């Protein structure tokens, strides 16, 4: 059973930064990883992804502000978030995919407010 644990969320002022971490219970080598978010009353959306070959992709609203990266040896994927604004407020979830399997973390709350 794969476990994903997110950390790094919190309350930040507009314009601030946070770095989210997602650590797996084992290696993430060969896995495709992603960060999703879900705001109240909205559907969960893919924010950023990084493939097993380190190809990255971002939703338009975060391009130029967020950066996804991975450390396979540590079993960890990161989401560096800069220039945060209130529209980024959501629960952020880590997702891991390998072959036909998919796993989710429990989520970490990010709140952007003055």
Backbone as CSV, one residue per row, in Angstrom:
resi,resn,N_x,N_y,N_z,CA_x,CA_y,CA_z,C_x,C_y,C_z
1,UNK,0.843,-1.178,0.000,0.000,0.000,0.000,0.890,1.243,0.000
2,UNK,0.725,2.075,-1.002,1.517,3.305,-1.109,0.860,4.397,-0.283
3,UNK,1.671,5.108,0.465,1.174,6.253,1.218,1.889,7.507,0.752
4,UNK,1.114,8.563,0.596,1.641,9.871,0.224,1.306,10.847,1.344
5,UNK,2.289,11.573,1.794,2.081,12.537,2.878,2.492,13.915,2.401
6,UNK,1.528,14.833,2.373,1.800,16.208,1.976,2.124,17.054,3.200
7,UNK,2.908,18.071,2.991,3.212,19.035,4.040,3.563,20.365,3.394
8,UNK,3.607,21.410,4.234,4.027,22.719,3.750,2.917,23.721,3.529
9,UNK,1.683,23.303,3.689,0.579,24.245,3.528,0.503,25.217,4.692
10,UNK,-0.384,26.192,4.571,-0.557,27.154,5.641,-1.218,28.418,5.156
11,UNK,-1.141,29.436,6.001,-1.711,30.742,5.702,-0.600,31.675,5.234
12,UNK,-0.814,32.329,4.122,0.190,33.235,3.578,-0.506,34.467,3.009
13,UNK,0.176,35.592,3.050,-0.377,36.822,2.505,-0.250,36.851,0.994
14,UNK,-1.123,37.599,0.331,-0.995,37.735,-1.127,0.405,38.190,-1.516
15,UNK,0.928,37.551,-2.555,2.286,37.836,-2.994,3.330,36.952,-2.345
16,UNK,2.939,36.207,-1.345,3.877,35.357,-0.631,4.168,34.044,-1.333
17,UNK,4.971,33.226,-0.663,5.404,31.947,-1.233,5.227,30.817,-0.225
18,UNK,5.039,29.643,-0.758,5.021,28.417,0.030,5.659,27.316,-0.806
19,UNK,6.229,26.329,-0.122,6.716,25.136,-0.819,6.032,23.918,-0.221
20,UNK,5.285,23.228,-1.057,4.629,21.999,-0.646,5.544,20.816,-0.929
21,UNK,5.468,19.828,-0.050,6.220,18.586,-0.243,5.256,17.407,-0.173
22,UNK,5.549,16.409,-0.940,4.779,15.166,-0.912,5.782,14.024,-0.870
23,UNK,5.767,13.292,0.212,6.716,12.197,0.379,5.990,10.864,0.342
24,UNK,6.491,9.994,-0.504,5.906,8.663,-0.652,6.545,7.679,0.317
25,UNK,5.866,6.566,0.536,6.373,5.561,1.453,7.509,4.762,0.840
26,UNK,7.783,4.999,-0.441,8.896,4.342,-1.094,9.436,5.211,-2.203
27,UNK,10.220,4.632,-3.070,10.760,5.404,-4.186,9.657,5.838,-5.140
28,UNK,9.872,6.948,-5.821,8.934,7.394,-6.848,9.576,7.276,-8.226
29,UNK,10.683,6.574,-8.300,11.354,6.382,-9.583,10.408,5.653,-10.537
30,UNK,10.235,6.242,-11.714,9.371,5.622,-12.708,7.904,5.981,-12.580
31,UNK,7.584,6.826,-11.619,6.194,7.230,-11.415,5.940,8.600,-12.050
32,UNK,4.721,8.833,-12.471,4.259,10.161,-12.847,3.600,10.795,-11.622
33,UNK,3.974,12.034,-11.365,3.504,12.704,-10.143,2.757,13.982,-10.502
34,UNK,1.804,14.356,-9.661,1.060,15.579,-9.919,0.562,16.223,-8.642
35,UNK,0.335,17.515,-8.743,-0.320,18.271,-7.681,-1.671,18.748,-8.206
36,UNK,-2.702,18.480,-7.433,-4.055,18.923,-7.725,-4.496,19.861,-6.613
37,UNK,-5.551,20.611,-6.879,-6.137,21.423,-5.818,-7.650,21.456,-5.970
38,UNK,-8.288,21.656,-4.843,-9.740,21.750,-4.840,-10.163,22.869,-3.905
39,UNK,-10.787,23.885,-4.485,-11.322,24.994,-3.710,-12.767,24.682,-3.340
40,UNK,-13.281,25.321,-2.292,-14.661,25.062,-1.871,-15.652,25.288,-3.007
41,UNK,-16.516,24.318,-3.242,-17.532,24.448,-4.270,-17.042,24.243,-5.686
42,UNK,-15.769,23.868,-5.835,-15.208,23.685,-7.174,-14.695,22.260,-7.340
43,UNK,-14.513,21.875,-8.593,-13.968,20.561,-8.872,-12.462,20.549,-8.654
44,UNK,-11.969,19.369,-8.361,-10.520,19.215,-8.228,-9.878,19.429,-9.599
45,UNK,-8.806,20.198,-9.615,-8.123,20.487,-10.879,-6.646,20.159,-10.777
46,UNK,-6.085,19.763,-11.910,-4.650,19.499,-11.987,-3.910,20.817,-12.063
47,UNK,-2.992,21.022,-11.148,-2.218,22.260,-11.095,-0.896,22.098,-11.837
48,UNK,-0.180,21.030,-11.543,1.126,20.800,-12.145,1.420,19.312,-12.132
49,UNK,2.184,18.869,-13.107,2.563,17.468,-13.167,4.011,17.349,-13.617
50,UNK,4.620,16.241,-13.224,5.974,15.940,-13.655,6.023,14.457,-13.985
51,UNK,6.429,14.160,-15.201,6.426,12.770,-15.645,7.657,12.040,-15.114
52,UNK,7.656,10.729,-15.315,8.798,9.921,-14.880,10.057,10.319,-15.626
53,UNK,9.906,11.011,-16.755,11.052,11.510,-17.506,11.295,12.992,-17.250
54,UNK,10.702,13.515,-16.168,10.910,14.902,-15.735,10.299,15.939,-16.664
55,UNK,9.328,15.538,-17.457,8.625,16.524,-18.270,7.559,17.171,-17.403
56,UNK,7.543,18.495,-17.383,6.601,19.207,-16.518,5.486,19.867,-17.325
57,UNK,4.365,20.066,-16.638,3.207,20.711,-17.247,2.476,21.479,-16.164
58,UNK,1.891,22.640,-16.561,1.211,23.490,-15.602,-0.123,23.966,-16.165
59,UNK,-1.078,24.170,-15.273,-2.293,24.822,-15.713,-1.983,26.296,-15.947
60,UNK,-2.713,26.927,-16.856,-2.366,28.279,-17.274,-2.298,29.274,-16.122
61,UNK,-3.167,29.131,-15.160,-3.256,30.130,-14.094,-2.035,30.161,-13.175
62,UNK,-1.199,29.131,-13.223,-0.030,29.098,-12.330,1.288,29.174,-13.094
63,UNK,1.239,29.190,-14.408,2.469,29.249,-15.196,3.270,30.491,-14.843
64,UNK,4.557,30.288,-14.640,5.426,31.394,-14.276,5.464,31.676,-12.787
65,UNK,4.567,31.062,-12.028,4.534,31.288,-10.575,4.860,30.019,-9.788
66,UNK,4.424,28.870,-10.288,4.622,27.598,-9.586,5.677,26.771,-10.324
67,UNK,6.415,25.992,-9.538,7.401,25.084,-10.119,7.303,23.731,-9.432
68,UNK,7.145,22.688,-10.226,7.110,21.326,-9.694,8.467,20.681,-9.935
69,UNK,8.905,19.910,-8.947,10.178,19.206,-9.071,10.105,17.910,-8.274
70,UNK,11.096,17.065,-8.472,11.075,15.772,-7.792,12.467,15.357,-7.372
71,UNK,12.523,14.564,-6.317,13.761,13.949,-5.855,13.450,12.469,-5.673
72,UNK,13.812,11.684,-6.678,13.453,10.266,-6.650,14.077,9.541,-5.469
73,UNK,15.296,9.894,-5.141,15.991,9.217,-4.048,15.281,9.423,-2.719
74,UNK,14.704,10.608,-2.564,13.978,10.913,-1.322,12.502,10.539,-1.413
75,UNK,12.072,10.126,-2.590,10.660,9.776,-2.754,9.743,10.965,-2.584
76,UNK,10.212,12.136,-3.005,9.499,13.371,-2.715,9.304,14.204,-3.978
77,UNK,8.135,14.793,-4.080,7.849,15.761,-5.127,7.488,17.083,-4.444
78,UNK,7.928,18.173,-5.050,7.749,19.492,-4.469,6.894,20.367,-5.369
79,UNK,6.247,21.355,-4.759,5.570,22.393,-5.522,5.953,23.728,-4.891
80,UNK,6.823,24.445,-5.575,7.203,25.783,-5.138,6.178,26.760,-5.683
81,UNK,5.545,27.506,-4.806,4.480,28.422,-5.202,4.882,29.838,-4.832
82,UNK,5.041,30.681,-5.824,5.391,32.083,-5.630,4.262,32.970,-6.133
83,UNK,4.263,34.201,-5.685,3.249,35.134,-6.151,1.838,34.667,-5.882
84,UNK,1.639,34.104,-4.714,0.319,33.548,-4.395,-0.740,34.635,-4.319
85,UNK,-1.938,34.286,-4.738,-3.068,35.198,-4.653,-4.276,34.446,-4.088
86,UNK,-5.310,35.158,-3.673,-6.455,34.498,-3.024,-7.085,33.392,-3.874
87,UNK,-6.982,33.489,-5.195,-7.545,32.436,-6.049,-6.791,31.112,-5.916
88,UNK,-5.631,31.138,-5.310,-4.858,29.901,-5.099,-5.292,29.168,-3.835
89,UNK,-6.185,29.769,-3.072,-6.668,29.129,-1.848,-7.409,27.834,-2.176
90,UNK,-6.966,26.748,-1.573,-7.543,25.433,-1.852,-6.855,24.388,-0.984
91,UNK,-7.409,23.199,-1.005,-6.695,22.042,-0.476,-5.885,21.458,-1.632
92,UNK,-4.605,21.271,-1.395,-3.707,20.759,-2.417,-3.428,19.283,-2.156
93,UNK,-3.584,18.489,-3.203,-3.419,17.042,-3.100,-2.286,16.573,-4.011
94,UNK,-1.534,15.637,-3.503,-0.501,14.976,-4.284,-1.082,13.707,-4.900
95,UNK,-0.687,13.433,-6.136,-1.121,12.225,-6.816,0.074,11.521,-7.431
96,UNK,0.073,10.207,-7.310,1.123,9.395,-7.913,0.487,8.345,-8.807
97,UNK,1.077,8.138,-9.973,0.565,7.136,-10.910,1.692,6.240,-11.374
98,UNK,1.417,4.926,-11.340,2.381,3.948,-11.836,1.610,2.816,-12.483
99,UNK,1.873,2.592,-13.741,1.124,1.607,-14.527,-0.370,1.955,-14.432
100,UNK,-1.193,1.063,-13.961,-2.637,1.317,-13.867,-3.068,1.742,-12.469
101,UNK,-2.106,1.997,-11.608,-2.421,2.361,-10.235,-2.302,3.872,-10.022
102,UNK,-3.105,4.378,-9.093,-3.079,5.796,-8.746,-3.316,5.926,-7.254
103,UNK,-2.547,6.799,-6.650,-2.668,7.020,-5.213,-2.770,8.520,-4.919
104,UNK,-3.455,8.838,-3.818,-3.657,10.227,-3.397,-3.168,10.426,-1.974
105,UNK,-2.680,11.625,-1.715,-2.394,12.031,-0.353,-3.648,12.562,0.308
106,UNK,-3.503,12.955,1.552,-4.657,13.397,2.329,-4.970,14.878,2.107
107,UNK,-4.044,15.598,1.499,-4.262,17.006,1.213,-3.663,17.924,2.259
108,UNK,-3.300,19.103,1.811,-2.801,20.131,2.714,-3.443,21.458,2.337
109,UNK,-3.910,22.190,3.332,-4.649,23.430,3.088,-3.691,24.583,2.818
110,UNK,-3.977,25.319,1.762,-3.273,26.563,1.453,-4.299,27.684,1.447
111,UNK,-4.068,28.676,2.274,-4.963,29.814,2.364,-4.172,31.091,2.112
112,UNK,-4.619,31.853,1.126,-3.958,33.109,0.778,-4.902,34.243,1.157
113,UNK,-4.501,34.991,2.158,-5.372,36.042,2.663,-4.566,37.081,3.419
114,UNK,-5.036,38.315,3.360,-4.385,39.377,4.125,-5.074,39.548,5.468
